[in-house]
Amino acid sequence: MIRIAICEDEPILLNQLADTVKMIFDKHSLSHTIDLFTNGGALLVREAFDLLLLDIAMEPLSGMDLARKLRTRGDDSKIIFITAHQQYAIDAYDVQASHYLVKPVDIPKLEAVLLKLCSSLKLQHKCAIAIRQGTAVRRIPFDQVFYLEVINRKIHLHTENESLPFYGKLEELEPSLPETFFRCHRSYIVNFDHVQRYDKKDVWLNNMERIPLSKRRYQAFGLEFMGYLKESGDVF
């Protein structure tokens, strides 16, 4: 599901653009949602989106300023600027905009841009875990995740340098994780990519952190970890 937000202060143009985007996504059978906004302030207080189509010349918050605010808080949405003003093209690079289209929008060009970004988003979704923190969504590549831990009804995602809490349940998250992840304890999921060694009680990670290994999961852990090592070429 691709979550799309369109922000344009002219209601007629907003609806026309929304109809065009919907037509393109329906044509290619792409699952999506579209939310419409006539000002940037309203979009800022909403949850994060995968794809933003922003007009630049809006008041009181321009599309460019909106993009800067989103990037400042860690939002990594794909951004397409759609505007009648070509002079802002250079500024678009400052906010890592994916594309910059000039009005009136050429539909075949918009279609090509949307399909390219959808392919990128699908790959991004497959290779990373998305976590919600406040109104922002962060995507953490799976290979950067050392382990996941439940503390006080929150899941804490641990990377080498961060611990990122978010609401969720391991039972619901576990099926969406790659095979390199293993539920070694009722409160822990560990990533084999960062396991150094293990014994009957604990798993040691490359950063020397120690994760509990439950007795009933010990045998399954050993079999899965050995299979992982063989597949990765670390055991012959």
QUITA-V967141 format. One line per field, one symbol per residue. phi: phi as a letter, one per 20 degrees, with the letter a starting at -180 (. if undefined). A space follows every 10 residues. Layout:
phi: ???
//
This chain:
phi: .eedcdcbed gfffffffff ffgfffgdld fbccddcdbf fffgeeffce cdddfeecce dfffffffff ffenfdgfcd ecbedffegf ffffdlffbc defffffgff ffffffffff ffffffdbde cecmeddddd ggfeeeacce clmdededdf cccdebercg feegfeefff eceeagdccd eggdeeabcf dbddefemfd dfdfgfdgff fgffffffff fenecd
//
